Structure formats: structure tokens, C-alpha cells
């Protein structure tokens, strides 16, 4: 049997055992941080702003699946330095709990899961899975902090377009007074849901479909700027229609269109324009085994591998210590 084939067979047999260990580690972490996962699940399911996050877990599974051929060529080996990220994550989680700041605690939970995977699977497997592991960060609900500035920007765009369309307008911040009535750019009209979902999609497309950082940056800029401008146009359209059908009817129409049609049109527009510049298939995204092996720093920082079971023991011990501390505080 050729050396490469023997290595792949040995790696394939090791993956089954290692994944069981990773599942045990994640199950323990899930139990320790159940309150944070419960709160995140509530936000994903019950708050429209974060409903797109329900798609993130299957996307992560798909991203790992398309890296399967490369992973099968690497034998998983425990990497103790990877636990530094795991320890940092639990520390952040603990600090967030003490400070009663959900965003910090939830970010720490996701980081702990990332660090556990890196420590048990090893540096080389971690580099091959770098993007799926990093994409896990989008499981954390964020965006409330940018709602006020988005309200203001939306109001400015809507006011400018309303005046341009010949409608008498008096504006004061997020309040827009017209002959059809007073319009207020509320939090749910800020476009934050639209913007965050576009950023999540943009990061995915930028990684899987582009290899040039120059094109990635331009695409991500479009994923930020276009939804903000589009939301301002949507707000203006509501005000404009209200001048003829009334504010209540225009508002009802706006919520139907914005929720089911408008978002899809803008996504299709952005992807349609970017399509001609796509540089690769998603299966080609990410580092290959050969590229990881060619990285000069990998042999230096990889060190001597340890048994994944040993890393699992360290994870369980540290996690249980943090769980005890969380109960005592």
C-alpha cells in the first residue's frame, strides 16, 4: 500500500474516535453554558432581527462537509496550545455572567467551543476548518448597539428623497412630518435585521466565491452600503405612497413587501451584480493539506502531538471548575 494511502486510512480510522471525544467535550460545555445557549436560542427564534441565525448551524455543517476530502488526509492530533482560546472563552463567559452582559457571556461560550475543537482536532485540522470555526462567531446575536445610528441614517435618506419628490416635509431627527401625517423611523424600521443578515451572507459568499482580498472587500462594502441605502428608499416609498392612500394603508403594505419581497430583491441584486466576478467554487475555498504543510510556522508551533483524550480530560476539568465558580458567585 502506498504511504499516502496508508496515512489516509490511518487518519480515517482516527477521525471516528476523535469526533466522539469532541462531541463529549461539546456536550459538557453545553451543559455548563446551557443558560447562554437557551438565551441565544430564544433570540434566534422569537426576535426577527436574529431569525437569520437559525440558518447558521446548517451552513456550518455544510462548510465542514465540503472540506471532508482534505480532512480525511489529516490525522487528528491533540494540540494543547489550542486550549488557550478555550480558556479565554470560558474566562470571557464568566466575566459576562458576573457583569450580567449577555453579549460578552455568549461570545465567550462560542469561543470556548471553537477552542475545544482546535485543541482536540489539532492545529492542521483547525487550519483546514478555519473558516467554519470562525463563522461560528455569527451564532452570537449582535446589532442592537447600531440601531440608533441606523434610525438616524434611514431618516436622513428618507427625508432627502421625500423633499426631492416634491412633498412638503419638516424633519427633526427620526421624526418626519408630511401632509399625510407624522412618520417616525422606529427601531424595527432601522434596517438592522436586513443589515446583519446581509453581513452574514456577505462573509459566507466572500470566502467561498472569491479568492482576491480586493474583491472580497468591495463585496463586503456592498453588503453594508446597499442594505442601508435600500432601507432608506423603502422608508421614503412608504411616506410617498402614504400621501395618496393614507399612512395606515401604506404602513401595512410596507411591512408585507419589506418582509417577503424587498429583502429578496436586494439580495438577488447584490449577488447578481457580483456573480460575474466570482473566482471559484465553494469546494475550493479554504486551505488545503498541502498549503497547510507548506506554512513555515506550522511545524514550529504545532510541537509534539498529544492524545485527543488527554485534551478532553483538560477540557472537562477546566469546564467543571468554571461551572463550580459560576455557581459560587
N, C-alpha and C positions, 0 to 999 in steps of 0.2 A: 504494500500500500504506500503511495507517495506520501512524503512528510506532510504536505499541506492537507491532504485528505485525512490523515491520522489526527492532525491538530483540530480539524473541523469536527471530526467525530467525537473527540475528547471534549471539545468546547460544547457541543450539542448535549452531551450527557450531563455536563456540569450545570447547564442553564436550568434544567428542571429543578434540581436541588436548590440552586441559588434563588430562584424565584419563589420557592416555598419559604425560604428564610426571609426574603424581602416582604412577602405577604404577612408573615408573622410579626415582623417589625412594624409594618404599617398598621396592622390590626391593633397592636399595643398602643401605638401613638394615637390612633383614632379613639381608643378608649380614654386615654389620658386627656385628650383635647376635644372630647365629644361636645362640650358646650359651645366651642367655637364653630365646629362643623355644623351643629344644629342651627346656630345663628346665621351662618352663611347660607345654608340650605333654605332657611326662611326668607332671606333676602332674595335669593335666586328665584324662588317660586312665587312670592307674594308681592314683590316690588318690581314694577315694569322696567325700571331703569336697569335692573340687573338680570332680566329674564334671559338675555343672550348667553349668560354664563352657563346655562343648562346645556349648551352645545359644546362647551369647552372640554368636558371629560371625554365624550366620544371622539372629538378632534385629536386629543392627546393620544388616545388608543390608536387611532389611525396613523398618527405621526410615528409612533413606536413600531407599528406593524410594517410600514414601508421601509423601515431601517432593519428589518428582520434578517435579510441576507448578510448585511455587514456584521450584525451582532453574532450570528452563528459562526463567524470566522474568528471571534474573540473568546477566549476563555475567561469567564468572570473570576475576579480575584479581589478579595477584600482589600480596602485601602483606608488605613486608619486616619490619614490626614483629612479624608473626606468628612470625618465626623466633626471637624471644626465648624463646618457650615450647619450641621445638625445641632451642635451645641449652641451656636449663635442663635439659631432659630428658636430653640426652647427658651433661651435667655430672653429673647425678644417677646415671646409668648408670655412668659412670666411677668416681664415688665409691663406689658399691655394689660394683663389681668390686674396687677396692683394699681396701675394708673386708671383702670376702667376705660381704656381706649380700645374699642373693638378692632379698629383698623390695624393697630400695632400688633395686637394679640393674634389676629387672623393671618397677618403677613408672617409672623413668627411660626405659626403652625405649618403653613405651606413650605417655608424654608426648611423646617425640620424634616418634612417628608422628602424634599429634594436632597438634603444632606444624607439622609438614610440610604437613599438609592445610590448615591455616589459612593458612600462608604462600603456598601455590601457588594455592588456590582463591579467596582473598581474604576480607576482613572480612565482607562481606554474605552470601556463600555460607556462611561459617563460622558466622554467627549463625543462619541458617536450619537448619544442621546442628548446632546447639549441643548438642542432647541426644544424638544418635548419637555425636558425638565424645566427649562427657563419659562416655557409657555404656561406652566402650572401657576406662575405668579398671577395670571389673569383670572384665577379662581377667586381671588380676593376682591370683594366688592369695593369699588372706589369711585369717586366722581362727585360726591356731594359737595366737596370743597370748591368746585369750579362752577357751581350753579349760579351764584350771584353775578360773576362777571359775564357768564353766558347770557343771563337775562338782559343785562345792560347792552351787550353787543347785538343781540336779537332785536331789542327795542330800537337801537340806533339804525340798523339796517331797515327795519320796517317803517320807521319814521321817515327816513330819507326817500324810500320808494313811494310812500303814501303821498308825500308832498310833490314828488316828481310826477305822480299820476294825476295831479290837479285837485286833490282833496284837501280842504282846509283842515289844518292839523295844529294842535297845541300839545307839545310833548314835555314831560317832566320825568326824567329817568325812565322807569319802566311803565309809566302811565302815558297813554296815547289817546288824546281826546279828539274825536271827529264828530261830524254831524250825525252819524249813526249811533253814537254813544261813546262811552269811555272804555278803552281796552287796556287791560293790564297783562303784561308778559309774566305770567305766573311761573312757579318753579317747574311745573310739568310741561310748560311751553318753552323752556330754556334750550331744549335740544340736547340735553346731557345724555339721555338714553341713546339717541341717534349717534352722537359723537363717540361715546365709549364703545358701542358696538362696532362702529367703523374702524376704530383704532385696533380692536381685537382682530377684526377681519384683515385689516391692513398689515399687521405684523405677520399674520399667517401667510398671506399672499407674497409679501416682500421677501420672506425667507424661502418659500417653496418655489416661487416662479422667477425670481431674479437672482443673479449672481454678482451683479455690479452694485457696489455700495452707492454709487452716484444715482442709479435708477431707483434703488430702494428708498433713498432719502426723498427723491422727488415724489415717489408714490405715497410715502407716508405723509408728506406735506399735503398732498391732495386729499388724503383720508382725514386730515384735520380741517383744512380750509373749506373744502366743498360742503361738508355737512353743516358747518356754521353758516355759510352763505345761504345754503338751501333752506335752512330753518328760518333765516330772516325773510327769505322770499315767501315761505309758507305763511309766516305771520302777516306779511303785507297782503298776501292774497286773501286771507281771512278778513282783514279790515276792508279791503277793496270790495269783496263780494257783499259784505255786510251793508254797504251803502245802498244796495239795491234789494236785498232780501231780508235785511234785519240782522242784528247781532246774534240772536239766538239760533236762527237757522244756519247762519254762516259758521258759528261755532260747532254745531252738530256735524255739519258737512266736513269741517276741518279735521275733527277727531277721527272720522271714518277714513278719510283719504290719507291722513298722516299715518294712521296706524297700520293700514293694509296695503296702500298703494305707493305713497310718496317715498317711503324708505326703500322699497324695492326698486323704484325707478332710479333713485340716486345711486344705489349700489351698482345697478346694471350700467349706468352711465360711466361711473368711475372705472369699473372693470373693463367695460367695452373700449374705452379710450386707451387703457393700459395694455390691453391684450396684445396689440401688435408688437410691443416691446418685451414681452415675456421671453426669457432666455433659456428656460429649462423646464423639464417635467418635475413634479413634486418628488418622485422617487430618486432623483439625482441630487436633491438638496441635502446638505449636511456633510460632515467629514466622513471619508471612507477609512477603512482599516489602514490602507497604505498611507493616506495623508496623516493619520494619527501617528503611525510608526515613524514617519519622516520628521515629526516635530522634535527639534533638538532638546527641548526641555522635558519631554515626556519621560525618557529613561532616568533623568536626574531626579525628578520629583516623585516618580512612581515608587521607587525604592523596592524593597523586597515585599512581595505579596504576602498577605496573611489569609488564613481561612475565613471565608464569609461568616462561618458560625461564630468565630471569635468576635467579629464586628457586631453580629447580632446580640451577643451577650453584653457588649459595651452599650449598645443602644438601649436594651431593655433595662439595664442597671441605671443609666442616666435618666431615662424617661420616668422610671418609678421614683427616683429621688426627687425629680421636679414635681411629680404628682403629689408626693408627700408634702413638699414645701408649699404647693398651691393650697393644700387643704389646711395647713397650719396658719397661713396668712389670713 
